Amino acid sequence: MNANIGALTFNTQNYISPAINGGTLGFSLGTASTQVLPANPQVQKVTFHNPGTNPIYVCQATDANGNALTAGANPGNWLLYPGATWSFTGNGAGGAWLAAASTGSGNPFTVAASQTI
């Protein structure tokens, strides 16, 4: 049987579009509260890493009661010391996330989001 394999490659029904399972983002943070991830209900895990030399504050954009939060030395924040990595999974991971450096500007910060745990 002669099959035209070349025709299969041009048939769009044979294409597979993989789901986007997340990605890694890099930021240069100052002391202002900055959105580092928008809300995405498909996200099940977020991982934050502070490769810099200054502590970084991380929080969700809203608390469990729907009140707005601000990244910084405020209630509802997690403090990531230099070199620290922190992962958040499950309920709430798909919310918007904010971050801010404790001092200075140009502080490196890495964020990874995944649709799987």
HUJO-V766422 format. One record per backbone hydrogen bond with DSSP energy under -0.5 kcal/mol. CO is the residue of the C=O (numbers start at 0). NH is the residue of the N-H. Records with the same first field share a line. If there is no record, write none. Layout:
CO = NH ; NH
//
This chain:
0 = 2
2 = 4
3 = 6 ; 7
4 = 7 ; 8
5 = 9
6 = 10
7 = 10
9 = 11
10 = 13
11 = 14
14 = 16
15 = 17
18 = 20
20 = 114
22 = 112
24 = 110
26 = 28 ; 108
28 = 106
29 = 100
33 = 98
36 = 96
39 = 42
43 = 89
44 = 113
45 = 87
46 = 111
47 = 85
48 = 50 ; 109
49 = 82
54 = 101
55 = 79
56 = 99
57 = 77
58 = 97
60 = 68
62 = 65
66 = 62
71 = 73
73 = 76
77 = 57 ; 79
78 = 80
79 = 55
80 = 83
83 = 49
85 = 47
87 = 45
89 = 92
91 = 94
93 = 39
95 = 60
96 = 35 ; 36
97 = 58
98 = 33
99 = 56
106 = 28
107 = 51
108 = 26
109 = 48
110 = 24
111 = 46
112 = 22
113 = 43 ; 44
//
